[in-house]
Amino acid sequence: MVLESEIVSNYWKFSRVDGAGALIAPVMRFWPSGMVGGYIHEYERCWDIDGGIFRLKNISGQTTTIFDRYVHDDVGLLSLQGRSTVDTTVQHVLERIPMPSIRQLGYEPSSDIPVLAVADTKRAGKRRNLVVLRANEKSLHSQWPVDIDVDDRNWDLCISWYGKTPPEDPGFHEYFTHQPNDWKFSSIYKLFLPGSPLLDYENIYIPDDDLMMSWKDINRLFNIFRIHGLQLAQPSLTGTSFINHQITAHNPDFYIRYTSFVELMCPIFTREFLQVCLPAFDGTITGWGMDHVWGLLLGRVPGRIAIIDDVSVTHTRAPQNSYDLGTGVKEDRLTCTLFKTHRPQQTFGGLLGQHKL
């Protein structure tokens, strides 16, 4: 007997039992919608539980593997085993695993635990959205145009300061912490440890500190993200930006483009999807390669991931030299190997400009 809660709350390794026990997918995630993430294949596109039996299915709803043998441990469901209906000589196994990170490969973050200071100016009413900004003395956030009324802001700001010494005045914020010994994504991992007040927010935007945008841009970004039911997105980049991936450049013909990819530079996550991804942040220096993993975990299903052309921000600086380029290339390779993913940057379609609200 299998419970849906056990299936959707864990990460799974997918392999064959027969022969050498060939690995098929290092990480799979089964979404409550019935879609499969972490592995893209016509035979394993959907899943369901029928009569307590877990089944993998194709997009037409035809069963492709029936898992009828289960092993439990003190935590819960540990593994499932079953026979393929496509090739009855093949037996598959799903094994519960922790989310991989390149920390397993020898990368060690600092042992620092962040302490969040809450500003006296933080309003009592709850905002549903959060901006988490890694910042130092060169950060542009104090220059973001305040082009809406302060009371109309639909987001709070958490500043994670990576400069060697904290500033006398970091600018407006609701939360502040000093994390000089961690890189962007390993610091974010620590900010969202269990019990953090930052987990109270529904949507989280994590821009680099060299992006120029206005308060109104951020408001609009969050509202479009929520209204269209996205799980991962980013704003497009203006034509004057330093652009790393052409797919992120502003396309004036579109309001939203549904894609398989958003960049590390400025992703927006739902809280639920961020929590799925967080363990992979642990220990990374550059984060390179993780943006390819995000789309894979969501199953690269059109409509879940988008580049929002209705909002464009400006990337004002060339790629930073704050870390060795070779480290980024190495992390990219390690991450993509760890999750067995390639680097697709697909556009599936979208809403044209006349949909602008």
C-alpha positions in Angstrom: 0.0 0.0 0.0 1.4 3.4 -1.0 0.3 6.8 0.2 0.4 9.8 -2.0 1.9 11.9 0.8 5.0 9.5 0.8 5.4 9.8 -2.9 5.2 13.6 -3.4 7.2 14.6 -0.3 10.4 12.8 -1.3 13.2 12.6 -3.9 13.6 9.3 -5.7 16.4 7.5 -7.7 15.1 5.6 -10.7 17.0 2.5 -12.0 16.7 -1.0 -13.4 16.9 -4.0 -11.1 18.1 -6.4 -13.7 21.6 -6.7 -15.1 23.9 -4.1 -13.8 21.1 -2.1 -12.2 21.6 0.7 -14.7 20.8 4.1 -13.4 18.0 5.8 -15.3 17.5 9.1 -13.4 19.5 10.2 -10.4 16.6 12.4 -9.0 12.9 12.2 -9.7 10.1 14.2 -8.2 6.5 13.3 -8.4 4.2 16.3 -8.4 0.7 16.3 -6.9 -0.6 17.2 -10.3 0.3 13.7 -11.5 3.3 14.8 -13.6 6.8 13.4 -13.3 9.8 15.7 -12.8 13.5 15.0 -12.9 13.3 12.6 -15.9 11.8 13.4 -19.3 10.7 10.3 -21.2 7.5 9.3 -23.1 7.0 6.2 -20.9 7.3 8.0 -17.6 5.4 11.3 -18.1 2.7 10.8 -15.5 1.9 8.8 -12.4 -0.9 7.8 -10.2 -1.9 5.5 -7.3 -4.8 3.0 -8.1 -5.9 0.7 -5.3 -2.8 1.5 -3.3 -0.6 0.5 -6.2 1.9 3.1 -7.6 2.0 3.3 -11.4 4.1 5.2 -14.0 2.2 6.1 -17.2 2.7 7.8 -20.5 0.9 11.0 -21.5 -2.1 9.0 -22.8 -2.6 7.5 -19.4 -1.4 4.0 -20.3 0.4 2.2 -17.5 4.1 1.6 -18.3 5.4 0.3 -15.0 3.4 -1.3 -12.1 5.2 -1.0 -8.7 3.8 -3.7 -6.5 6.6 -4.5 -4.1 7.4 -2.0 -1.3 10.0 -1.6 1.4 9.5 0.6 4.4 11.9 1.8 7.1 11.4 3.9 10.3 11.0 7.1 8.2 8.4 5.6 5.7 8.4 4.3 2.2 12.0 3.5 1.3 11.7 1.8 -2.1 9.3 0.5 -4.7 9.9 -2.2 -7.3 7.9 -3.3 -10.3 7.8 -4.7 -13.8 7.6 -2.6 -17.0 4.6 -3.3 -19.1 6.4 -2.1 -22.2 9.2 -4.6 -21.8 8.2 -7.3 -19.3 11.9 -8.4 -19.0 12.7 -5.1 -17.3 12.1 -4.4 -13.6 12.3 -0.9 -12.2 13.1 0.3 -8.8 12.5 3.7 -7.1 14.7 4.4 -4.0 14.1 7.3 -1.6 17.2 9.5 -1.5 18.3 12.9 -0.1 18.4 15.7 -2.6 21.9 15.7 -4.1 24.2 18.7 -4.0 27.8 19.2 -5.0 28.7 19.4 -1.3 28.6 15.6 -1.6 31.6 16.0 -4.0 33.8 17.8 -1.5 32.5 21.4 -1.7 32.1 22.7 1.9 30.3 25.9 2.8 31.2 27.8 5.9 29.7 26.7 9.2 28.1 30.1 9.8 24.5 30.3 10.7 22.8 33.5 9.7 21.0 35.7 12.3 18.1 37.7 10.9 17.6 41.2 12.3 14.1 42.5 11.7 13.7 46.2 11.0 11.6 48.4 13.3 9.9 49.7 10.2 8.6 46.3 9.1 4.8 46.7 8.9 2.6 44.4 11.0 0.5 43.4 8.0 1.7 40.4 6.0 3.0 40.8 2.5 2.8 37.6 0.4 6.1 38.2 -1.5 9.8 38.4 -0.6 12.9 39.7 -2.3 16.1 38.2 -1.1 19.1 40.3 -2.1 22.8 39.4 -1.7 24.3 42.8 -1.4 27.5 44.8 -0.7 28.5 48.4 -0.9 28.1 48.4 -4.7 24.6 47.1 -4.7 22.1 49.0 -6.7 19.0 48.4 -4.5 19.3 51.8 -2.9 18.9 53.3 -6.4 15.8 51.4 -7.4 13.2 54.1 -8.3 10.4 54.4 -5.7 7.7 54.8 -8.3 4.8 53.5 -6.2 3.4 54.5 -2.8 5.3 52.8 0.0 2.1 51.3 1.3 1.4 49.7 -2.1 4.6 47.6 -2.1 3.5 43.9 -2.2 6.9 42.6 -1.2 9.4 42.7 1.7 13.1 42.9 1.3 15.7 40.7 3.0 19.3 41.9 2.6 22.1 39.3 3.0 25.2 41.4 3.2 28.3 39.7 1.8 30.7 42.7 2.3 33.4 42.1 4.9 31.9 44.6 7.3 28.2 45.4 7.7 27.2 48.9 6.6 26.1 51.7 8.9 23.0 52.1 6.6 22.2 49.2 4.2 19.2 51.1 2.9 15.5 50.2 3.2 14.8 46.6 4.3 12.6 44.4 6.5 15.3 41.8 7.3 19.1 42.1 7.4 21.8 39.5 8.0 25.6 39.5 7.5 26.9 36.5 5.6 30.4 37.4 4.4 31.7 33.8 4.3 29.1 32.2 2.0 28.4 32.5 -1.7 24.9 33.5 -3.1 23.1 30.2 -3.2 24.7 28.5 -0.2 23.8 31.6 1.9 20.2 31.4 0.6 20.1 27.8 1.6 20.9 28.8 5.2 18.3 31.7 5.2 15.5 29.2 4.6 16.4 26.6 7.2 13.4 25.1 9.1 11.9 27.7 11.4 13.0 30.7 9.3 10.4 33.5 9.1 11.2 33.8 5.5 9.3 30.6 4.9 6.1 32.5 5.6 6.2 34.1 2.2 4.4 32.6 -0.8 6.8 33.8 -3.6 10.5 34.5 -3.4 12.5 36.6 -5.9 16.3 36.3 -5.8 17.9 39.0 -8.0 21.6 39.8 -8.3 22.6 43.1 -6.8 23.7 44.6 -10.2 20.2 44.7 -11.6 18.4 48.0 -12.1 14.6 47.8 -11.6 12.0 49.9 -9.9 9.6 49.1 -7.0 6.7 49.1 -9.5 8.6 46.6 -11.7 8.9 44.2 -8.7 5.3 44.6 -7.8 4.2 43.9 -11.3 6.5 40.9 -11.6 5.1 39.2 -8.5 1.5 39.9 -9.6 2.0 38.4 -13.0 3.8 35.5 -11.5 0.9 34.7 -9.2 -2.0 35.5 -11.6 -0.6 33.1 -14.2 0.1 30.3 -11.7 3.8 30.0 -12.4 6.2 28.1 -10.3 9.4 29.5 -11.7 10.0 32.7 -13.7 12.2 35.7 -14.3 11.9 39.2 -15.8 13.3 39.7 -19.3 16.5 41.7 -19.7 16.6 45.1 -21.5 18.5 45.6 -24.7 21.2 47.6 -22.8 21.9 44.7 -20.5 24.9 42.4 -20.3 23.1 39.2 -21.5 24.5 35.8 -20.8 21.7 33.7 -22.5 19.9 35.1 -25.5 16.6 33.5 -24.4 16.4 36.0 -21.5 16.6 39.1 -23.7 13.4 41.2 -23.9 11.0 40.1 -26.7 8.6 43.0 -27.4 6.2 40.7 -29.2 5.4 38.8 -26.0 3.8 39.5 -22.6 5.0 36.1 -21.3 7.1 33.4 -22.9 6.8 29.8 -21.6 10.2 28.3 -21.5 12.2 25.4 -20.1 14.8 27.7 -18.5 15.3 30.8 -16.4 18.7 32.1 -15.4 20.4 32.1 -12.0 20.6 35.9 -12.1 17.0 36.7 -11.1 14.7 33.7 -10.5 11.3 33.9 -8.8 10.1 30.7 -7.1 7.0 29.7 -5.4 7.8 28.8 -1.8 6.9 25.1 -2.5 9.3 24.9 -5.4 12.1 26.8 -3.7 11.9 24.2 -0.8 12.3 21.4 -3.3 15.4 23.1 -4.8 17.0 24.4 -1.6 19.1 21.3 -0.7 20.9 21.5 -4.0 22.0 25.0 -3.1 24.1 23.8 -0.2 27.8 24.1 -0.8 27.7 25.7 -4.3 30.1 28.6 -5.0 28.8 29.8 -8.4 25.5 28.0 -8.7 26.3 27.3 -12.4 24.3 24.4 -13.8 21.5 24.7 -11.2 19.3 26.7 -13.6 19.2 23.7 -15.9 18.2 21.4 -13.1 15.2 23.6 -12.1 13.4 23.0 -15.4 14.2 19.3 -15.2 12.7 19.0 -11.7 9.5 20.6 -13.0 9.3 18.2 -15.9 9.8 21.0 -18.5 6.0 21.2 -18.7 4.9 24.3 -20.7 3.2 26.8 -18.5 5.1 26.2 -15.3 8.2 28.3 -16.2 8.3 31.6 -17.9 10.3 34.7 -18.9 8.0 37.7 -18.2 8.6 40.2 -21.1 6.1 42.6 -19.6 8.7 43.4 -17.0 12.3 44.1 -18.1 15.2 44.8 -15.8 18.7 45.9 -16.7 21.8 43.9 -16.0 24.3 46.7 -15.5 27.7 44.8 -15.1 29.7 42.4 -17.2 30.0 38.9 -15.7 31.8 39.3 -12.4 35.3 38.1 -11.6 34.5 37.5 -8.0 35.2 33.8 -8.5 37.4 31.8 -10.9 35.8 31.1 -14.3 37.1 27.6 -14.1 35.2 27.0 -10.8 32.0 28.0 -12.6 32.7 25.7 -15.5 33.6 22.8 -13.1 30.4 23.3 -11.0 28.3 23.5 -14.1 29.7 20.1 -15.3 29.4 18.5 -11.9 25.9 19.7 -11.4 24.6 18.6 -14.8 26.4 15.2 -14.3 25.0 14.8 -10.8 21.4 15.3 -12.1 22.0 13.7 -15.5 20.7 16.7 -17.3 21.6 18.5 -20.5 21.2 22.3 -21.1 18.0 22.9 -23.1 16.8 26.5 -23.5 13.4 25.9 -25.2 10.6 28.4 -25.8 7.2 26.6 -25.9 5.1 29.6 -26.8 3.5 32.3 -24.7 1.0 35.2 -24.5 1.4 37.9 -27.1 1.8 41.6 -26.2 -1.9 42.3 -26.5 -2.5 40.3 -23.3 -0.7 43.1 -21.4 -2.8 44.1 -18.4 
